[in-house]
Amino acid sequence: MTKLNDVIAQTENRLEQINEQLKQNIAMQDILPLRFERNIAFMEQYLPNIAAEYKNYQPKKSFEFFCTDNGEPNLRWLNNAEHFYGESPFNECHEQLDQVLSSASLLRFNMNVEDDYFNQQHIQYMNRLVSENQKIKAEYPLAEQVPESIPLCLMFGVGLGYQLGYLYEKCTPANIFIFEPDADLFYASLFTFEWSDLLNYILSKNLGVHFFIGQKADEVILDLRAVVTVKAPFICATTFGFVHYYSEELIKLQKKVASEFYLLSMGWGFFDDNLFSLSHSLHNLENGVSFLKKNKQLPVLLKNIPVFIVANGPSLDSAIDFIIRNHKKILIVACGTAVTALYRAGIKPDIYIAVERVTVVPDSLREINATDFLKDILLIGPDILHPDCQQFFDKSIYALKADEPMFSLLFANTNITDEVKKIAFINPLVGNAGVSIPLHLGFERLYFAGLDNGFKSKDHHHSKYSLYYDESGETKQQFKFMALAQGSHILPGNFGGEVISNSLFSASVMMLDVAVSHFPQARCFNCSDGAAIKGANPLNIQDIDLTDEPELDKKEIIRVLVDEMSAPVAVSRAEIQKYMDNEFFDYFINKIKDEWSALPPERLLVVQIMQTQMDYLAQIALSRQRHISNVLFGTFSSVFTLITHTLYAIEDETTAITAVSRLRPIVIEFMDTIQALYHRGLDMIQGKHF
């Protein structure tokens, strides 16, 4: 009888639980739509694009909400009846956050002392800051767990959103990037999580949030880089991330971000480089170099001629014989030091493209020791090229480089940019310029030779014809340990398999992908046995058939480019000097120094000072002084990265603030130096500047 009573009691308890759960489900069905409406209403005011996307969203996968035994909303996929969380979604999320915060490693951009090849103040001051940072870290206990705040949190997977509330209770991210490839899940979270409350808190505390919703792994990196550039790159210098749930797409996305996160630390530029850029551009303009006309198009008959972009990768060696046999039928474009390889192979290029602003470029041309060979080759490059480059060539054509301070200055203050063509996608390596410039010119049939961006043997990292090798084919002693002969990355090969690469080459491939995608009318063929390039069809150079191609009238092609598509630009040094606006520059730098006169007591507040100062640059970038943002952006990003390193390397917050105060005198002195040099920025020709 006792057992029967127990069974009856258990049955009654279960019926009571079912009845209670039914009531909870009924109540939930009333509450969730109201929460959705509140969230959408808030987002319509502050995140209108997201609100517009999800207000009338139709999920691709059917699901339903249900209450667990303890009354917590969960989600069930109808196609397989799987629950998203277990018995207690709240506890599950809470336990995950505790585990993440106690065990996650902080991801940091490494900063080391650099060689100062060109006597640049940025490198000298950064080296002082790095050295002081290393001393500080040796003196204090270092942080082993995620601290009370963090410049950036990367959250992979939003789920139903519950973990977000627990995160902000335990650690305050100055910025959070939320990646959710499953748009259906984000839509579901609008019913289950009080986004309006969290976002209102984020706004009230001057914190940042950005959503990457519904994006595939291959789409994320470029968007991530664009967002970071707006919000300030230094926030990525100290971060932590976690994966909220498992799915193949989410793990793929997380691995993609993790493997390419280093790209966010590249391409910032810095102060001295930007003054070289301004000075070189002005000197080239004053010297009467022809600049590409903005509205002048390449004649239709020239668009489809075969243009060979010759870079200095190891696979160039296997293309030499083809180029020799067909040199009269192809327009040969030499990228940087590839001109040396072609010279040694007995091939004369028609166009030489350079991109660097430093004396390395004219020095490498001087090393060829072949004045007659170079003089009737057409030099094409950006306006920032060192003024000494012109002396080697009878004809030169430049274009304004889009992301440089001179372009910004001219765009904001003159009509010159209405007449002169700008070029983009030409960094980080000369091979990028070699592809981008012909595309900007209007050529639509390009073949890439030696554009490897990687190598299969560390002993064969460039063409054997290039200046990196001696007459016996051995690497010259001074290049034995060059960075380009080392690789820590693996990239997909153009003809299958993989190639050894590094950060710089990988960044180059990424920008080549972008450049090719911006000219969909062009047919690009990658004949290089190196890294694959999206949008460029793999083609073995021996499979190219030019039998029916006529010989080119190369002199006429060059004449068209020089005489019809370019012309000198009338510009006054006095006018450019006026637009430099030394008075405003002094005001701005003085304001920055004043704001570093005292440090707040919390790490988060120090991060927000730096973000505010990067916001100043973003506002200046919208003004007539926008070139000042170009000049300072990279240096501010680097200095703030180093400060953030120190700020979050030390376990105790108060001690960390004290440690950062040791960096402050160096930062102020650096700002003083920047202020002084800017006043003579138009005479900062690299090599003569010191």
VOGU-3710 file (C-alpha; in Angstrom, 3 decimals, decimal comma):
1> mtklndviaq> 0,000/0,000/0,000  2,887/2,347/0,818  4,411/1,859/-2,615  1,071/2,594/-4,265  0,730/5,798/-2,223  4,251/6,827/-3,294  3,390/6,268/-6,947  0,167/8,260/-6,555  2,054/11,095/-4,817  4,740/11,154/-7,520
11> tenrleqine> 2,082/11,199/-10,219  0,269/14,076/-8,508  3,545/16,024/-8,162  4,324/15,494/-11,818  0,814/16,593/-12,822  1,256/19,673/-10,662  4,616/20,385/-12,354  3,064/19,920/-15,782  0,206/22,210/-14,828  2,664/24,816/-13,501
21> qlkqniamqd> 4,802/24,527/-16,616  1,691/24,927/-18,765  0,859/28,139/-16,897  4,431/29,337/-17,347  4,295/28,568/-21,060  1,049/30,500/-21,384  2,557/33,457/-19,502  5,703/33,215/-21,600  3,692/33,424/-24,816  2,330/36,759/-23,546
31> ilplrferni> 5,676/38,119/-22,344  7,966/37,239/-25,261  6,150/39,312/-27,930  6,141/42,316/-25,595  9,896/41,943/-25,050  10,406/41,694/-28,826  8,451/44,922/-29,323  10,534/46,743/-26,672  13,769/45,548/-28,253  12,734/46,524/-31,774
41> afmeqylpni> 11,496/49,930/-30,594  14,839/50,617/-28,916  16,805/49,434/-31,953  14,703/51,554/-34,295  16,060/54,554/-32,405  19,687/53,501/-32,006  20,309/50,580/-34,402  17,859/51,222/-37,241  19,500/48,830/-39,711  19,119/45,900/-37,337
51> aaeyknyqpk> 15,559/46,917/-36,478  14,625/47,108/-40,144  16,156/43,686/-40,820  14,413/41,855/-37,968  11,113/43,652/-37,394  9,354/41,440/-39,938  11,994/38,727/-40,183  10,970/35,276/-41,383  13,163/32,524/-39,861  14,716/30,025/-42,247
61> ksfeffctdn> 14,490/27,234/-39,653  11,312/26,648/-37,681  11,537/26,796/-33,897  9,350/27,259/-30,845  9,896/28,615/-27,342  9,068/26,564/-24,271  9,605/26,865/-20,540  11,876/24,452/-18,713  10,732/22,990/-15,406  12,113/26,028/-13,567
71> gepnlrwlnn> 10,288/28,487/-15,813  13,222/29,633/-17,968  12,545/30,226/-21,695  14,350/27,759/-23,962  14,227/27,082/-27,694  13,344/23,891/-29,562  14,195/23,356/-33,259  11,163/21,762/-34,889  13,065/19,850/-37,562  14,837/17,629/-35,021
81> aehfygespf> 13,207/18,490/-31,638  16,627/19,482/-30,224  16,693/21,919/-27,301  19,157/24,786/-27,527  19,979/24,726/-23,794  19,622/22,046/-21,147  17,437/21,990/-18,024  18,483/25,446/-16,816  19,557/27,904/-19,543  20,351/30,581/-16,936
91> necheqldqv> 22,650/28,331/-14,877  24,266/26,986/-18,030  25,162/30,508/-19,193  26,255/31,584/-15,714  28,579/28,604/-15,310  30,036/29,159/-18,776  30,884/32,788/-17,948  32,535/31,795/-14,668  34,641/29,207/-16,470  35,582/31,601/-19,305
101> lssasllrfn> 36,577/34,477/-17,031  38,696/32,261/-14,791  40,532/30,452/-17,586  40,520/32,604/-20,746  43,859/33,947/-21,930  44,185/37,569/-22,940  45,060/37,975/-26,602  47,675/40,674/-27,190  49,418/42,245/-30,164  53,109/41,782/-29,445
111> mnveddyfnq> 55,251/44,922/-29,586  59,029/44,721/-29,630  61,937/47,098/-30,084  62,374/47,777/-33,815  65,366/48,683/-35,919  65,356/52,344/-36,916  66,606/52,229/-40,505  65,490/55,712/-41,508  65,938/57,825/-38,372  62,240/58,068/-37,563
121> qhiqymnrlv> 60,959/59,631/-34,362  57,968/57,301/-34,204  60,195/54,236/-33,984  62,587/55,868/-31,529  59,830/56,902/-29,116  57,964/53,616/-29,487  61,187/51,781/-28,676  61,496/53,838/-25,486  57,905/53,014/-24,559  58,390/49,314/-25,315
131> senqkikaey> 61,564/49,197/-23,212  59,823/50,866/-20,282  56,880/48,490/-20,660  59,235/45,511/-20,463  60,821/46,885/-17,291  57,402/47,430/-15,710  56,228/43,892/-16,476  59,377/42,521/-14,841  58,587/44,396/-11,609  54,967/43,495/-10,895
141> plaeqvpesi> 52,733/40,379/-10,718  51,178/39,877/-14,146  47,487/39,328/-14,778  46,524/35,675/-15,262  42,744/36,060/-15,506  40,350/38,384/-17,259  40,265/41,520/-15,059  37,369/43,743/-14,006  37,276/45,412/-17,446  38,689/44,736/-20,903
151> plclmfgvgl> 39,151/46,934/-24,010  37,469/44,372/-26,260  35,500/41,144/-25,884  34,833/38,890/-28,877  31,686/36,832/-28,310  31,100/34,072/-30,843  27,462/33,079/-30,727  24,696/35,064/-29,077  22,335/32,130/-28,486  19,330/33,456/-26,580
161> gyqlgylyek> 21,471/36,206/-25,046  21,425/35,184/-21,381  25,228/35,074/-21,026  25,458/38,783/-21,847  23,836/39,867/-18,600  26,245/37,738/-16,564  29,219/39,061/-18,544  28,521/42,696/-17,681  28,002/41,779/-14,017  31,518/40,342/-13,764
171> ctpanifife> 33,630/42,183/-16,393  32,913/45,391/-18,266  34,022/45,308/-21,903  34,801/48,775/-23,186  33,721/47,250/-26,502  32,049/43,996/-27,417  31,901/42,466/-30,888  29,104/39,923/-31,188  29,404/37,347/-33,976  26,299/35,296/-34,708
181> pdadlfyasl> 26,294/33,545/-38,092  22,810/32,125/-37,449  20,415/35,014/-38,060  17,508/32,859/-36,810  19,127/32,633/-33,373  19,669/36,369/-33,145  16,029/36,860/-34,097  15,029/34,433/-31,329  17,130/36,360/-28,790  15,028/39,454/-29,476
191> ftfewsdlln> 12,169/37,590/-27,749  14,126/36,061/-24,861  16,691/38,694/-23,833  16,204/42,297/-22,727  18,439/43,830/-25,366  16,902/47,249/-24,728  18,073/47,207/-21,084  21,607/46,057/-21,953  22,018/48,490/-24,844  20,696/51,349/-22,743
201> yilsknlgvh> 23,307/50,489/-20,084  26,040/50,350/-22,742  25,039/53,785/-24,027  24,838/55,299/-20,548  28,370/54,091/-19,700  29,866/55,219/-23,020  30,697/51,622/-23,959  30,719/50,141/-27,445  28,970/47,242/-29,162  28,968/45,976/-32,739
211> ffigqkadev> 26,999/43,123/-34,271  28,192/40,784/-37,018  24,975/38,900/-37,734  24,381/36,296/-40,425  27,860/36,627/-41,901  29,909/33,709/-43,160  33,515/33,226/-42,118  34,962/34,558/-45,385  32,940/37,781/-45,128  33,889/38,772/-41,612
221> ildlravvtv> 37,536/39,889/-41,713  37,111/42,857/-44,064  34,059/44,075/-42,145  35,888/43,559/-38,861  38,837/45,617/-40,101  36,509/48,433/-41,197  34,764/48,506/-37,803  38,051/48,440/-35,882  39,400/51,337/-37,944  36,392/53,424/-36,926
231> kapficattf> 36,388/52,407/-33,255  40,221/52,525/-32,846  42,631/49,658/-33,613  44,273/49,750/-30,183  41,231/48,116/-28,568  42,213/44,869/-30,320  45,628/44,931/-28,665  44,243/43,389/-25,469  41,152/41,238/-25,767  39,583/37,934/-24,894
241> gfvhyyseel> 37,010/35,846/-26,669  34,771/32,868/-26,104  32,489/30,576/-28,069  29,010/30,409/-26,561  27,753/27,250/-28,278  28,920/24,696/-30,795  28,050/24,698/-34,478  30,229/24,002/-37,491  29,603/27,457/-38,955  30,355/29,228/-35,686
251> iklqkkvase> 33,577/27,301/-35,085  34,648/27,971/-38,663  34,016/31,680/-38,143  35,880/31,722/-34,818  38,895/29,980/-36,372  38,871/32,431/-39,289  38,900/35,436/-36,963  41,563/33,865/-34,724  43,851/33,037/-37,657  43,588/36,462/-39,279
261> fyllsmgwgf> 43,176/38,714/-36,255  46,811/39,809/-36,703  45,765/41,669/-39,873  44,126/44,261/-37,629  47,567/45,219/-36,305  48,933/46,037/-39,765  48,777/49,005/-42,081  48,381/51,748/-39,468  51,263/53,853/-40,773  52,849/56,425/-38,509
271> fddnlfslsh> 53,770/60,053/-38,102  57,172/60,293/-39,828  55,993/58,227/-42,787  53,067/60,564/-43,283  55,271/63,652/-43,236  57,531/61,957/-45,812  54,375/61,335/-47,808  53,296/64,988/-47,714  56,750/66,287/-48,542  57,394/63,818/-51,375
281> slhnlengvs> 53,993/64,463/-52,913  54,509/68,229/-52,890  58,002/67,955/-54,378  56,736/65,648/-57,133  53,892/68,051/-57,908  56,308/71,002/-57,954  58,709/69,111/-60,223  56,045/68,881/-62,915  55,469/65,132/-62,914  52,431/64,164/-64,968
291> flkknkqlpv> 49,442/62,908/-62,984  46,736/60,612/-64,318  43,615/62,488/-65,376  40,497/61,416/-63,539  38,069/61,464/-66,439  40,331/60,238/-69,235  39,617/56,644/-70,239  41,964/54,118/-71,808  41,141/53,737/-75,525  38,913/50,727/-76,173
301> llknipvfiv> 41,456/49,130/-78,510  44,008/48,943/-75,688  41,757/47,508/-72,992  42,168/43,894/-74,078  45,900/43,749/-74,820  47,767/41,123/-72,723  49,384/42,854/-69,746  51,920/40,815/-67,782  52,342/41,842/-64,149  55,808/40,595/-63,261
311> angpsldsai> 56,667/40,329/-59,557  59,796/38,949/-57,958  58,485/35,686/-56,504  60,322/32,398/-56,995  57,968/31,157/-59,714  59,099/34,021/-61,971  62,058/31,829/-62,904  59,795/29,369/-64,730  58,091/32,233/-66,622  61,245/33,881/-67,968
321> dfiirnhkki> 61,461/31,817/-71,186  57,803/32,506/-72,026  58,256/36,247/-71,486  61,375/36,273/-73,687  59,571/34,420/-76,501  56,516/36,671/-76,380  57,923/40,014/-75,232  56,798/41,810/-78,409  53,189/40,711/-77,917  52,754/41,568/-74,254
331> livacgtavt> 52,949/44,741/-72,204  55,463/43,939/-69,471  54,953/45,604/-66,085  57,820/45,169/-63,595  56,904/45,402/-59,908  59,698/46,868/-57,789  62,810/44,675/-57,611  61,432/42,462/-60,393  63,037/45,005/-62,717  66,431/43,703/-61,545
341> alyragikpd> 65,434/40,111/-62,282  64,224/41,088/-65,754  67,411/43,043/-66,432  69,553/40,057/-65,488  67,397/37,819/-67,697  67,812/40,190/-70,651  64,189/41,380/-70,668  63,249/45,056/-70,895  59,940/45,895/-69,206  57,709/48,584/-70,634
351> iyiavervtv> 56,454/49,917/-67,329  58,100/49,998/-63,904  55,866/50,302/-60,848  57,067/51,304/-57,383  55,134/52,025/-54,207  57,526/52,714/-51,289  58,324/56,275/-50,207  61,785/55,553/-48,810  65,228/55,717/-50,438  65,264/51,928/-50,794
361> vpdslreina> 63,513/52,399/-54,158  66,012/54,774/-55,823  68,874/52,874/-54,164  67,702/49,600/-55,730  67,494/51,292/-59,140  70,962/52,720/-58,651  72,277/49,244/-57,817  71,242/47,953/-61,252  73,866/50,321/-62,700  72,124/50,437/-66,076
371> tdflkdilli> 71,105/53,999/-66,883  70,330/53,338/-70,555  68,251/50,286/-69,673  65,974/52,256/-67,326  65,607/55,634/-68,969  62,990/54,779/-71,620  60,906/52,583/-69,295  57,755/54,359/-68,076  57,651/54,872/-64,303  54,162/54,724/-62,799
381> gpdilhpdcq> 53,474/55,049/-59,101  51,749/56,974/-56,326  52,526/60,611/-55,597  54,368/59,644/-52,398  57,358/58,085/-54,202  60,741/59,479/-53,201  61,610/62,459/-55,465  64,909/60,780/-56,412  63,038/58,091/-58,374  62,373/60,360/-61,345
391> qffdksiyal> 66,048/60,796/-62,251  66,256/57,251/-63,654  63,388/57,598/-66,148  62,624/59,932/-69,029  58,873/59,570/-68,491  56,895/59,307/-65,246  53,206/59,185/-64,398  51,875/59,447/-60,862  48,443/59,224/-59,274  47,204/60,400/-55,898
401> kadepmfsll> 47,290/57,631/-53,300  43,827/57,518/-51,785  44,657/56,891/-48,141  47,456/59,451/-47,760  47,381/62,921/-46,160  48,059/64,836/-49,408  44,978/63,383/-51,048  42,917/64,302/-47,968  44,331/67,833/-47,921  43,683/68,414/-51,636
411> fantnitdev> 40,235/66,821/-51,500  39,107/69,023/-48,605  40,570/72,312/-49,818  40,980/72,328/-53,609  39,390/71,122/-56,846  42,482/69,142/-57,856  40,961/65,789/-56,900  38,150/66,470/-59,389  40,768/66,332/-62,137  43,406/63,874/-60,918
421> kkiafinplv> 42,844/60,131/-60,562  43,272/58,501/-57,180  44,426/54,917/-56,759  43,678/52,434/-53,999  44,566/48,863/-53,007  48,303/49,398/-53,639  49,602/48,226/-50,263  51,213/46,491/-48,475  53,625/45,271/-51,186  54,606/46,487/-54,621
431> gnagvsiplh> 52,832/43,500/-56,180  49,571/45,023/-54,943  50,397/48,230/-56,810  51,440/46,161/-59,840  47,950/44,705/-60,073  45,919/47,690/-58,915  47,492/50,393/-61,100  46,874/48,625/-64,461  43,301/47,938/-63,330  42,854/51,625/-62,483
441> lgferlyfag> 44,313/52,525/-65,881  41,588/50,453/-67,552  43,458/47,346/-68,734  41,135/44,343/-68,598  43,358/41,361/-69,447  46,024/40,759/-66,830  48,427/37,869/-66,277  50,321/37,543/-62,978  53,846/36,091/-63,097  55,983/35,705/-59,976
451> ldngfkskdh> 53,219/37,175/-57,814  53,658/34,354/-55,317  53,174/35,948/-51,868  54,735/32,828/-50,455  57,232/30,121/-51,249  57,630/26,373/-51,113  61,265/26,464/-50,012  62,863/28,955/-47,617  65,933/28,917/-49,886  63,876/30,048/-52,891
461> hhskyslyyd> 61,872/33,025/-51,648  62,372/35,303/-54,674  63,383/34,907/-58,298  66,938/33,586/-58,615  67,521/36,464/-61,053  66,776/39,046/-58,350  69,179/41,111/-56,265  68,675/38,806/-53,277  70,933/36,152/-54,845  74,556/36,163/-55,944
471> esgetkqqfk> 75,843/34,947/-59,306  75,934/31,336/-58,107  72,264/31,469/-57,091  72,925/31,541/-53,339  71,141/34,024/-51,047  73,398/37,017/-50,399  74,661/37,198/-46,834  72,776/40,432/-46,005  69,466/38,759/-46,884  70,046/35,413/-45,121
481> fmalaqgshi> 67,710/36,217/-42,263  65,310/38,635/-43,932  61,731/38,491/-42,711  60,456/37,648/-46,194  62,414/34,382/-46,071  60,525/33,250/-43,006  56,970/32,000/-42,849  54,527/31,303/-40,060  51,379/31,142/-42,206  50,060/28,571/-44,637
491> lpgnfggevi> 47,978/29,758/-47,608  46,067/27,829/-50,287  48,223/27,368/-53,382  47,231/28,751/-56,759  47,603/25,338/-58,396  46,446/23,369/-55,353  48,254/22,383/-52,209  49,685/25,013/-49,881  52,488/27,578/-49,746  54,534/28,960/-46,863
501> snslfsasvm> 53,718/32,585/-46,194  53,899/35,252/-43,491  51,825/38,111/-42,124  52,894/40,606/-44,770  52,338/38,252/-47,697  48,988/37,177/-46,251  47,890/40,806/-45,967  49,005/41,316/-49,553  46,841/38,409/-50,729  43,843/39,799/-48,853
511> mldvavshfp> 44,229/43,189/-50,564  44,761/41,535/-53,970  41,443/39,752/-53,442  39,819/43,120/-52,737  41,454/44,864/-55,708  40,383/42,192/-58,197  36,830/42,193/-56,815  36,516/45,948/-57,485  37,135/45,480/-61,228  34,712/42,692/-62,209
521> qarcfncsdg> 34,983/43,576/-65,901  38,665/42,611/-65,941  39,912/39,086/-66,655  42,796/38,236/-64,353  44,889/35,081/-64,702  47,223/33,964/-61,943  50,159/32,182/-63,578  52,237/32,192/-60,377  53,019/29,021/-58,464  52,277/30,712/-55,156
531> aaikganpln> 49,229/31,750/-53,149  45,772/31,648/-54,701  44,059/34,997/-55,379  40,278/35,158/-55,377  38,920/36,309/-58,707  42,135/35,470/-60,585  41,870/32,243/-62,555  44,787/29,812/-62,133  46,571/29,387/-65,468  49,880/27,704/-66,131
541> iqdidltdep> 51,963/30,141/-68,120  52,893/27,424/-70,604  49,193/27,048/-71,451  48,857/30,644/-72,674  48,504/30,735/-76,440  49,471/34,064/-78,016  49,931/32,677/-81,530  47,241/34,890/-83,046  48,148/37,983/-81,018  49,699/40,838/-83,021
551> eldkkeiirv> 52,898/42,538/-81,957  52,171/45,610/-79,869  53,074/49,149/-80,830  54,520/49,793/-77,407  55,717/53,315/-78,127  52,178/54,281/-79,077  50,754/52,710/-75,921  53,224/54,645/-73,772  52,475/57,836/-75,738  48,758/57,456/-75,055
561> lvdemsapva> 49,366/56,965/-71,335  51,740/59,932/-71,067  50,310/62,453/-73,516  46,592/61,711/-73,462  45,877/60,253/-70,039  48,112/62,400/-67,823  49,318/65,957/-67,353  51,210/68,089/-64,781  49,196/69,686/-61,968  49,447/73,369/-61,102
571> vsraeiqkym> 49,903/73,731/-57,343  51,398/76,358/-55,037  53,619/75,466/-52,069  52,301/78,513/-50,220  48,729/77,302/-50,721  49,547/73,805/-49,446  51,386/75,295/-46,457  48,296/77,316/-45,586  46,120/74,197/-45,684  48,539/72,399/-43,341
581> dneffdyfin> 47,048/74,661/-40,627  49,842/74,678/-38,055  47,689/76,687/-35,664  44,968/74,045/-35,479  47,559/71,269/-35,221  49,148/72,973/-32,210  45,744/73,460/-30,581  44,909/69,783/-31,041  48,218/68,384/-29,747  48,053/70,726/-26,739
591> kikdewsalp> 44,579/69,393/-25,986  45,856/65,815/-26,134  48,719/66,641/-23,755  46,334/68,357/-21,338  44,108/65,284/-21,215  47,104/63,155/-20,225  48,064/65,510/-17,397  46,339/63,231/-14,876  45,115/59,631/-15,000  41,732/58,418/-13,729
601> perllvvqim> 41,702/55,653/-11,069  40,183/52,914/-13,285  41,558/51,031/-16,301  38,272/51,310/-18,136  38,345/55,111/-17,833  41,889/55,241/-19,245  40,733/53,159/-22,231  37,839/55,558/-22,720  40,222/58,541/-22,727  42,152/56,913/-25,559
611> qtqmdylaqi> 38,988/56,048/-27,454  37,790/59,619/-27,056  41,046/60,898/-28,516  40,693/58,503/-31,441  37,149/59,870/-31,812  38,677/63,341/-32,109  40,680/62,077/-35,085  37,519/60,590/-36,592  35,830/64,000/-36,338  38,856/65,763/-37,790
621> alsrqrhisn> 38,692/63,277/-40,682  35,352/64,868/-41,608  36,734/68,407/-41,622  38,939/70,568/-43,846  41,890/69,483/-41,683  41,233/65,814/-42,433  44,857/65,278/-43,464  45,809/65,742/-39,790  43,826/62,598/-38,984  45,862/60,736/-41,621
631> vlfgtfssvf> 49,094/62,058/-40,162  48,343/61,043/-36,556  46,131/57,954/-36,796  48,879/55,313/-36,932  51,053/56,862/-34,242  48,110/57,344/-31,859  47,075/53,727/-32,495  50,586/52,467/-31,719  51,073/54,570/-28,576  47,642/53,635/-27,228
641> tlithtlyai> 48,310/49,965/-27,976  51,455/50,115/-25,848  49,657/51,923/-23,021  46,902/49,300/-23,125  49,537/46,560/-22,920  50,858/48,054/-19,708  47,406/48,785/-18,344  46,216/45,183/-18,607  49,482/43,305/-18,089  49,537/43,967/-14,335
651> edettaitav> 47,178/42,123/-12,026  46,272/44,926/-9,605  44,328/47,810/-11,136  45,787/50,568/-8,928  49,327/49,347/-9,579  48,593/49,238/-13,308  47,484/52,890/-13,298  50,678/53,835/-11,452  52,728/51,921/-14,020  51,060/53,747/-16,928
661> srlrpivief> 51,970/57,050/-15,253  55,613/56,089/-15,858  54,937/56,063/-19,595  53,258/59,460/-19,583  56,435/61,646/-19,672  57,646/59,782/-22,780  54,258/60,224/-24,436  54,225/63,974/-23,682  57,770/64,367/-25,015  56,735/62,464/-28,140
671> mdtiqalyhr> 53,801/64,843/-28,630  56,195/67,803/-28,295  58,417/66,309/-31,004  55,457/65,656/-33,288  54,369/69,255/-32,831  57,793/70,621/-33,763  58,278/68,377/-36,807  54,837/69,060/-38,243  55,760/72,720/-38,708  58,396/71,713/-41,258
681> gldmiqgkhf> 56,510/68,719/-42,591  56,610/69,843/-46,211  60,403/69,609/-46,199  60,605/66,134/-44,668  62,148/64,328/-47,640  63,228/60,939/-46,353  67,004/60,635/-46,210  67,476/64,392/-45,999  65,043/65,006/-43,133  67,578/64,604/-40,325
//
